[in-house]
């Protein structure tokens, strides 16, 4: 669907179909729902799904040829405007997607879901005991409750790499238990951006960063989102933004009331807030499970 993408951990995005249903607090300000409303297709977020065009489905085949010729795998996020493991998606569409993925071994497919309980039963029969080498499986968790609820399902699905997207971060993630079998191979952390964005406490990001560092797990800090915690360096020119505009985010996730552990946050926008955590850019992307391509 996009030759190039602004998503920091992918080279391209591909949507075999579009549409989804909100299922947790992370979905409250869904950017894809906003896209659908602007496109005049608000029904796509109330139970209707639409398969994308034949031309769109042919894009990954071209990307695969280009990646094979260049000798460099291309990272494809599938699906940014849907969920591959949505119960409402036509099983025939998903079967077509598996065939497409099988036909494009020079692409590394990132399948990120909020429905990991469906993954195992929706995998193709040929998935095997190790998964397909060009498919990484991930799930989203906005806080500890959803991490515990979702990761237990994904942790037992065979795959060359399983990752966690902690975005939007809406509360502390807690102990990631990297010592356990099936723990995440990669962590992506990000705050929320867009209309209605909620702030992230810097302690949440630091806790994940430190756990990843101790366990040798690749860590990507994707963005602060629209809110920058006080004391953090900005990612762009502040200009005339009034830094007296601020709110408070408590350690437990509550917003709007001061407490001794609350962080002051300023609504300066995603671009200006940037992606520096304590002055450091963390951009690790694994090449295989347990190793990072760069940091």
C-alpha positions as CSV (number, residue, x, y, z in Angstrom):
1,X,0.0,0.0,0.0
2,X,3.0,2.2,0.5
3,X,6.3,2.0,-1.3
4,X,7.9,3.7,1.7
5,X,6.6,4.3,5.1
6,X,7.2,6.7,8.0
7,X,7.0,3.8,10.4
8,X,10.6,3.5,11.8
9,X,10.8,-0.2,11.9
10,X,9.6,-1.0,8.4
11,X,10.5,-0.2,4.8
12,X,7.0,-0.5,3.3
13,X,3.5,-1.2,4.4
14,X,1.0,-3.6,2.7
15,X,-2.7,-3.9,3.5
16,X,-4.4,-7.0,2.0
17,X,-7.6,-5.6,3.3
18,X,-8.6,-2.6,5.4
19,X,-10.9,-2.3,8.4
20,X,-10.9,-3.4,12.0
21,X,-12.8,-3.2,15.3
22,X,-11.6,-1.6,18.5
23,X,-10.9,-4.1,21.3
24,X,-8.8,-2.3,24.0
25,X,-7.8,1.2,25.3
26,X,-4.9,1.3,22.8
27,X,-7.5,1.5,20.0
28,X,-9.3,4.6,21.4
29,X,-7.5,7.1,19.2
30,X,-6.7,4.7,16.3
31,X,-4.9,6.5,13.5
32,X,-6.3,4.0,10.9
33,X,-9.9,4.8,12.0
34,X,-9.0,8.5,11.4
35,X,-7.7,7.6,8.0
36,X,-11.0,5.7,7.2
37,X,-13.1,8.7,8.3
38,X,-11.1,11.1,6.2
39,X,-11.5,8.7,3.2
40,X,-15.2,8.6,3.7
41,X,-15.1,4.9,4.8
42,X,-16.1,5.2,8.4
43,X,-17.9,1.9,8.2
44,X,-14.6,0.1,8.0
45,X,-14.3,0.5,11.8
46,X,-17.8,-0.7,12.6
47,X,-17.6,-4.3,11.3
48,X,-17.1,-3.9,7.5
49,X,-13.8,-4.9,5.8
50,X,-12.7,-4.2,2.3
51,X,-10.2,-6.2,0.3
52,X,-7.7,-4.0,-1.5
53,X,-7.1,-3.9,-5.3
54,X,-5.3,-6.5,-7.5
55,X,-2.7,-3.8,-8.2
56,X,-2.0,-3.4,-4.5
57,X,-1.7,-7.1,-4.1
58,X,0.9,-7.1,-6.9
59,X,3.2,-4.6,-5.1
60,X,4.9,-7.2,-2.8
61,X,5.8,-9.3,-5.8
62,X,7.6,-6.3,-7.3
63,X,9.3,-5.5,-4.0
64,X,10.4,-9.1,-3.8
65,X,12.1,-9.0,-7.2
66,X,13.8,-5.7,-6.3
67,X,15.0,-7.0,-2.9
68,X,16.3,-10.2,-4.4
69,X,18.2,-8.3,-7.1
70,X,19.7,-6.0,-4.5
71,X,20.5,-8.8,-2.1
72,X,18.9,-7.0,0.8
73,X,15.7,-8.1,2.4
74,X,12.9,-5.5,2.6
75,X,10.8,-5.2,5.8
76,X,7.1,-5.1,5.2
77,X,4.6,-4.2,7.9
78,X,1.3,-6.1,7.2
79,X,-1.3,-4.8,8.0
80,X,-1.2,-1.2,9.1
81,X,-4.9,-0.6,8.4
82,X,-6.3,-3.9,9.6
83,X,-5.4,-7.0,11.6
84,X,-4.4,-10.2,9.8
85,X,-5.8,-12.3,12.6
86,X,-9.2,-10.6,12.8
87,X,-12.1,-13.0,13.1
88,X,-14.1,-10.9,10.7
89,X,-11.6,-11.2,7.9
90,X,-12.6,-13.7,5.1
91,X,-10.5,-16.9,5.6
92,X,-10.1,-17.0,1.8
93,X,-8.4,-13.6,1.9
94,X,-6.0,-14.8,4.6
95,X,-5.2,-17.9,2.6
96,X,-4.4,-15.7,-0.4
97,X,-2.1,-13.6,1.9
98,X,-0.2,-16.7,3.1
99,X,0.3,-17.7,-0.6
100,X,1.7,-14.2,-1.3
101,X,4.0,-14.4,1.7
102,X,5.3,-17.8,0.5
103,X,5.9,-16.4,-2.9
104,X,8.0,-13.5,-1.6
105,X,11.0,-14.9,0.4
106,X,13.1,-11.8,-0.1
107,X,10.6,-9.8,2.0
108,X,10.6,-10.0,5.8
109,X,6.9,-9.8,6.8
110,X,6.0,-8.2,10.2
111,X,2.6,-9.4,11.3
112,X,1.5,-7.3,14.3
113,X,-1.8,-8.2,16.0
114,X,-4.0,-7.3,19.0
115,X,-5.6,-10.8,18.6
116,X,-2.7,-13.2,19.4
117,X,-5.3,-15.8,20.7
118,X,-6.2,-16.3,17.1
119,X,-2.8,-16.7,15.6
120,X,-2.2,-20.4,16.0
121,X,-5.6,-21.5,14.5
122,X,-5.2,-19.1,11.6
123,X,-1.7,-20.1,10.5
124,X,-1.3,-22.0,7.3
125,X,-1.0,-25.8,7.5
126,X,2.6,-25.6,6.2
127,X,3.7,-23.3,9.0
128,X,5.6,-26.2,10.7
129,X,7.4,-26.3,14.1
130,X,9.7,-23.3,13.4
131,X,7.5,-21.0,11.4
132,X,8.4,-19.4,8.1
133,X,11.8,-17.8,8.0
134,X,10.5,-14.5,6.5
135,X,7.6,-14.0,8.9
136,X,8.0,-12.2,12.3
137,X,5.0,-12.3,14.6
138,X,4.2,-9.5,17.1
139,X,1.5,-8.3,19.4
140,X,0.6,-4.9,20.9
141,X,0.3,-4.2,24.6
142,X,-0.4,-0.8,26.1
143,X,0.3,-1.8,29.7
144,X,1.0,-4.7,32.0
145,X,-2.6,-6.0,31.9
146,X,-2.6,-6.4,28.2
147,X,1.0,-7.7,28.1
148,X,0.1,-10.5,30.4
149,X,-3.1,-11.2,28.6
150,X,-1.7,-11.2,25.1
151,X,1.9,-12.4,25.3
152,X,1.0,-15.7,26.8
153,X,-0.7,-16.6,23.5
154,X,2.0,-15.4,21.2
155,X,4.9,-16.9,23.3
156,X,3.9,-20.4,22.3
157,X,3.5,-19.8,18.6
158,X,6.6,-21.0,16.6
159,X,8.3,-18.2,14.7
160,X,11.8,-17.2,13.9
161,X,11.2,-14.0,15.9
162,X,8.4,-12.7,18.1
163,X,8.2,-9.1,19.1
164,X,6.2,-6.8,21.3
165,X,5.0,-3.3,20.3
166,X,4.5,-1.3,23.5
167,X,2.7,1.5,21.7
168,X,0.8,3.5,22.6
169,X,2.3,3.1,26.1
170,X,-0.5,3.9,28.5
171,X,0.8,2.4,31.7
172,X,3.8,0.6,33.1
173,X,4.7,-2.7,31.4
174,X,6.1,-4.5,34.4
175,X,8.5,-7.4,34.5
176,X,9.0,-8.8,31.0
177,X,10.5,-12.0,32.4
178,X,13.2,-12.4,29.8
179,X,14.5,-15.4,31.7
180,X,11.4,-17.4,30.7
181,X,11.1,-19.4,27.5
182,X,9.1,-17.6,24.9
183,X,10.0,-14.1,26.1
184,X,10.0,-11.3,23.4
185,X,12.9,-11.2,21.0
186,X,12.5,-7.5,20.3
187,X,10.8,-4.5,22.0
188,X,9.4,-1.4,20.3
189,X,8.3,1.4,22.6
190,X,6.4,4.5,21.6
191,X,4.0,7.2,22.9
192,X,0.8,8.1,21.3
193,X,0.4,10.8,18.6
194,X,-2.5,12.4,16.9
195,X,-5.9,13.8,18.1
196,X,-6.6,12.9,21.7
197,X,-3.0,11.6,22.3
198,X,-2.3,10.5,25.8
199,X,1.2,11.0,27.4
200,X,3.8,8.4,28.3
201,X,5.7,8.5,31.6
202,X,9.5,8.4,31.0
203,X,9.9,5.8,33.8
204,X,7.9,3.3,31.7
205,X,10.3,3.6,28.8
206,X,13.4,3.5,31.0
207,X,12.2,0.4,32.7
208,X,11.8,-1.5,29.4
209,X,15.1,-0.1,28.1
210,X,16.9,-1.3,31.2
211,X,15.4,-4.8,31.1
212,X,16.3,-5.1,27.4
213,X,19.8,-4.0,28.1
214,X,20.3,-6.5,30.9
215,X,18.9,-9.3,28.8
216,X,20.6,-8.4,25.6
217,X,17.3,-7.9,23.8
218,X,17.1,-5.4,20.9
219,X,15.2,-2.2,22.0
220,X,13.7,0.5,19.8
221,X,12.4,3.7,21.2
222,X,10.1,4.8,18.4
223,X,8.8,8.1,19.6
224,X,7.5,10.1,22.5
225,X,4.4,10.9,20.6
226,X,2.7,14.3,21.0
227,X,3.8,14.8,24.6
228,X,7.4,15.4,25.7
229,X,8.3,14.8,29.4
230,X,10.0,17.8,31.1
231,X,13.7,17.5,31.0
232,X,13.9,15.3,27.9
233,X,15.8,16.8,24.9
234,X,13.5,17.7,21.9
235,X,13.7,16.1,18.5
236,X,13.2,19.4,16.7
237,X,13.1,23.2,17.0
238,X,10.8,24.3,19.7
239,X,10.2,27.8,18.3
240,X,7.4,29.7,19.9
241,X,5.8,26.8,21.6
242,X,4.6,27.7,25.1
243,X,6.3,25.3,27.5
244,X,4.1,26.6,30.3
245,X,1.4,24.4,28.7
246,X,1.8,21.2,30.6
247,X,0.0,18.3,32.2
248,X,0.9,15.5,34.6
249,X,1.1,11.8,34.0
250,X,1.3,9.6,37.0
251,X,3.4,6.5,37.3
252,X,0.3,4.3,37.4
253,X,-1.0,5.9,34.2
254,X,-3.5,8.5,35.5
255,X,-3.4,11.8,33.8
256,X,-4.1,15.3,35.0
257,X,-3.3,15.3,38.7
258,X,0.1,15.9,40.4
259,X,1.6,13.3,42.6
260,X,5.2,12.9,43.9
261,X,6.0,10.4,41.1
262,X,4.1,12.2,38.4
263,X,6.0,13.5,35.3
264,X,5.3,16.9,33.8
265,X,4.6,16.6,30.1
266,X,4.2,19.2,27.4
267,X,2.0,18.9,24.2
268,X,4.5,19.9,21.6
269,X,3.7,17.4,18.8
270,X,5.3,14.2,17.6
271,X,8.0,15.7,15.3
272,X,9.2,18.2,17.9
273,X,9.1,15.7,20.7
274,X,11.3,13.4,18.7
275,X,12.7,10.0,19.7
276,X,15.5,10.6,22.1
277,X,15.2,8.8,25.4
278,X,17.5,10.5,28.0
279,X,19.4,12.0,25.0
280,X,20.0,8.7,23.3
281,X,18.5,7.3,20.1
282,X,17.6,3.6,20.4
283,X,16.9,2.1,16.9
284,X,17.8,-1.6,17.3
285,X,16.2,-3.8,14.7
286,X,17.0,-7.6,14.9
287,X,18.4,-9.5,12.0
288,X,17.5,-12.9,13.6
289,X,16.1,-13.7,17.0
290,X,18.4,-12.3,19.7
291,X,20.7,-10.2,17.5
292,X,20.4,-6.6,16.4
293,X,21.3,-5.0,13.1
294,X,22.2,-1.6,14.6
295,X,21.8,0.4,17.8
